[in-house]
Amino acid sequence: MFFRSYYVVRGGLISYGYDARDQFRRGAGYVDRILKGEKPANLPVQAPTKYELVVNLKTAKALGLEVPPSLLARADEVIE
C-alpha cells in the first residue's frame, strides 16, 4: 500500500492518497494572493480535497491476489 500512484505505476499493488497535481494547482492560488499583498498568516490552512485510488492488476496477479470488483469500480485508475 502506497500513498502515491507513482509507486503503483512502477509495480506496487495499490495506492490511496491525495492528488499531488491538485495540491500544486491550489498552492498557486496561495502564491497569487501573497504576491498581491495578503499576509500568509491570514490565509486559511487547506486540507486535500481530492484523493485517488490506483490498483495494479498485474502485480495482484503476480502475488496471487484477487481484487474485488467493488474495489476496481471505485478505483480512479486500474493498471492491467
PEGI-V710584 format. One line per field, one symbol per residue. ss: DSSP state (@ for helix, = for strand, . for the rest). psi: psi as a letter, one per 40 degrees, with the letter a starting at -180 (. if undefined). burial: # if it has 16 or more other ideal C-beta (glycine too) atoms within 10 Angstrom, else .. A space follows every 50 residues. Layout:
BEGIN
ss: ???
psi: ???
burial: ???
END
This chain:
BEGIN
ss: .=..@@@@@....=====.@@@@@@@@@@@@@@@@....@@@........ ======@@@@@@@.....@@@@@@..===.
psi: hieidddddeeidiihiihddddddddddddddddeeihddehihhiieh iihhhhddddddefihhidddddeidhhh.
burial: .#.##.##...######.#............................... .######.##......#.......#...#.
END
